[in-house]
Amino acid sequence: VYTPPEHRRKGYATACVAGVCREILKSGYDFCTLYTDLSNPTSNSIYMKIGFRPVCDNVEYAFAKPIA
């Protein structure tokens, strides 16, 4: 979630993510998942605040050329 600098620290990202997750759960899904960058402590603290917990690490590999 990107928040312009002049609007940060007002709770907008927290409210947005929490609201989306609330609607997902209300619509019948059992859980809500997100991927985050461990090097961003601000977003990670927001996600922890609304109840997300680390489950596993994920790694993505991109190859320059298709493997034949």
N, C-alpha and C positions, 0 to 999 in steps of 0.2 A: 504494500500500500504506500503510494507516494503522497506526501503532504508537502505543499510549498512551505518554505522556511517561515514565512510570515504567519502561517496558520498552525505551526507545530506547538505541541505542549498544551493543547486545548481539549484533548480527548477525542478528536474527530476520527482518527484511525482506530482507536479502541472501540468506539461506538459503531463504526462501520463494520469491522470484522465481527464483533459480537453480534450485531444485528443480522448479518448474513448467516452466521452459524446458527443462530436461534431459528431463523426461517427454514434452514436446511433440516434441522432436527424436528421442527414442527411438521414438516411435510412428510415425515415418516422414515427418514434415514436414521441409522443407528449411531453414526459418528460423522465427524467433520475432520478432514485432513488438510494440512498445508505443509508446504516446503519452505524453509527459511535458510538464510545464509548465517552460519554461526559467527561470522565476523561482524554482524550488525547487532550490537547489544540493545539498541533502542527498540527495534522491532521484536527481538526475542523477549524483552521484558514485557512488551505489550501482550504478546501471545501467551506468555506464562500467566500474566495477570488475569486474562479471561478464561484460563483453565486448560490451555494446551500444555502437553508434556512431551518431552523427547521420547520417541519410540525406537528409531533406528537412524543410522547414517545412510546417506544415499550418494552414490558416485555416478557421474555421467561421463562417458567417453565419446569423443567425436573423432572420426577418422577423416584425414584429408582426402583420401581416395576410396572409392568402394573396394571392398575386398573381393577379389575374383575367385 
